[in-house]
Amino acid sequence: MSEEYVGKVIDAANTVNYQDGSVVSKTLIDKGVGTVTLFAFAEGQGLSEHISPYDAMVQVIDGSGSITIDGEEITVNTGEMIIMPAMKPHALMAKVPFKMILTMIRPPKE
């Protein structure tokens, strides 16, 4: 966990800044049970299709993005959230400058 944020109010939309042609990220929590990461995507930037063993929730804090889950493209906008299930291919593309909070939950160890 990033100690600089513990017990403090976080201005999520202004904790990561846009950089032309780049994806910027800052991990706030990284624990055995999951992670919370802020992302800022410049317009046209994204994450290529991949599969994760973790359930993930995207909360949009600025802009608009296109998220594809198992072949279905969905537009998400400021103030909206979407859950991406584990083991389904997914990808993301920023339609305009786009910021999000990504919360990943790891399954329990058996």
C-alpha positions in Angstrom: 0.0 0.0 0.0 1.2 3.5 -0.8 1.7 5.0 2.7 1.4 8.5 1.4 -2.4 8.0 0.9 -3.3 6.2 4.1 -5.8 8.0 6.2 -6.0 10.9 3.7 -8.6 12.2 1.3 -7.6 11.3 -2.3 -8.5 13.5 -5.2 -8.7 10.5 -7.6 -9.2 12.5 -10.7 -6.1 14.6 -10.1 -3.7 12.0 -8.6 -2.7 10.8 -12.1 -2.2 13.3 -15.0 -2.5 12.8 -18.7 0.6 12.6 -20.8 0.4 12.8 -24.6 0.6 9.4 -26.2 0.9 7.6 -22.9 -0.8 5.5 -20.2 0.0 6.7 -16.7 -0.8 4.5 -13.6 -0.4 4.8 -9.9 -1.1 1.8 -7.6 -2.7 2.8 -4.3 -3.2 -0.6 -2.8 -1.4 -3.8 -3.6 -2.3 -6.6 -1.2 -2.7 -10.3 -1.3 -6.5 -10.0 -1.9 -6.3 -7.5 -4.7 -5.1 -4.1 -6.0 -6.5 -0.6 -6.6 -4.8 1.4 -9.3 -5.5 4.8 -10.9 -5.0 5.1 -14.6 -4.9 8.1 -17.0 -5.0 7.2 -20.8 -4.2 9.7 -23.5 -6.8 9.7 -26.3 -6.3 6.7 -28.5 -4.3 4.8 -25.8 -5.4 1.6 -24.2 -4.8 -1.9 -23.0 -4.6 -4.7 -25.6 -6.8 -7.7 -25.2 -5.8 -10.0 -22.4 -7.2 -12.5 -19.9 -6.9 -12.1 -16.2 -7.6 -14.7 -13.4 -9.1 -11.8 -11.3 -12.5 -10.1 -11.4 -12.0 -6.4 -12.0 -14.1 -3.3 -11.6 -13.5 -0.2 -13.7 -14.9 3.1 -12.3 -14.6 6.0 -14.7 -13.5 9.2 -13.1 -13.0 11.3 -16.3 -13.7 11.0 -20.0 -15.0 8.1 -22.0 -13.6 4.7 -23.0 -14.5 1.6 -24.9 -14.2 -1.7 -23.1 -14.5 -4.9 -24.9 -15.4 -8.0 -22.8 -15.5 -11.3 -24.6 -16.0 -9.7 -28.0 -18.7 -7.2 -26.8 -17.8 -3.5 -27.0 -19.3 -1.3 -24.3 -18.8 2.5 -23.9 -18.3 3.7 -20.3 -18.4 7.4 -19.3 -17.6 9.6 -16.3 -19.4 8.4 -13.2 -20.1 4.9 -14.6 -18.6 1.5 -13.6 -18.3 -1.9 -15.2 -17.3 -5.3 -13.9 -15.0 -7.5 -16.1 -15.2 -11.1 -15.1 -12.2 -13.3 -14.5 -11.0 -15.5 -17.4 -12.9 -13.6 -20.1 -10.8 -11.7 -22.7 -11.0 -7.9 -22.4 -9.4 -4.8 -23.7 -9.8 -1.0 -23.3 -9.4 2.0 -25.6 -9.6 5.7 -24.6 -12.0 7.5 -27.0 -11.0 10.8 -25.4 -8.6 11.4 -22.5 -9.8 8.9 -20.0 -9.2 8.3 -16.2 -10.3 5.3 -14.2 -9.9 3.4 -11.0 -9.2 -0.3 -11.5 -10.0 -2.6 -8.6 -8.9 -6.2 -9.0 -10.0 -8.9 -6.6 -8.0 -12.1 -6.4 -9.9 -15.3 -5.8 -9.3 -17.0 -2.5 -6.5 -19.6 -2.3 -7.8 -23.1 -2.1 
